[in-house]
């Protein structure tokens, strides 16, 4: 039996990606192996919880959708595997958010993997060779775009080199970075608009999506 260091467990709507708007239980693991420039997670050391106690708390909410996020959940792999296997046995639908640096077979046991592809403005790098191992049917690739120059061009190059040229059909999300940690600023909305306009102009086959919770200003 494993313990997991948990930052927080709460209910909200999914603010990002293909499941945007979906009522979900968020299980935020503590700790991350990266330090992105724009990180908006309030990192806490977190309490170590038994997986069964986490599941007991999840059951109390009476919601079928669980989003496992961080930090980086994959750095507590043993606990993560136990949690996912037990939740699947209970028929929960699981989204797993990960920063694109670690691969594990456990990706095949969830309903949606949200895999970050880090851009230059983040100051860190994902492991792009992992993309080949991911299943396009259950994975969204998320690019957090900080500017319409370096980041945008880098994203296009990665899409070409690692996805389109290999005829892989991943859903691709472009999400504008936000300077507002909890609420979009005017600059954030401008970047969202300008990114959308550029994608339209160039007819890129990607979805430009905001962080809905920062528009609604909810957790
Ligand atoms: S990977 Fe995510 S949690 Fe980790 S530092 Fe980057 S933004 Fe923060």
Boltz pocket constraint, residues with backbone or C-beta under 6 A from the ligand:
constraints:
  - pocket:
      binder: B
      contacts: [[A, 32], [A, 33], [A, 34], [A, 35], [A, 36], [A, 38], [A, 39], [A, 40], [A, 41], [A, 70], [A, 71], [A, 72], [A, 99]]
      max_distance: 6.0
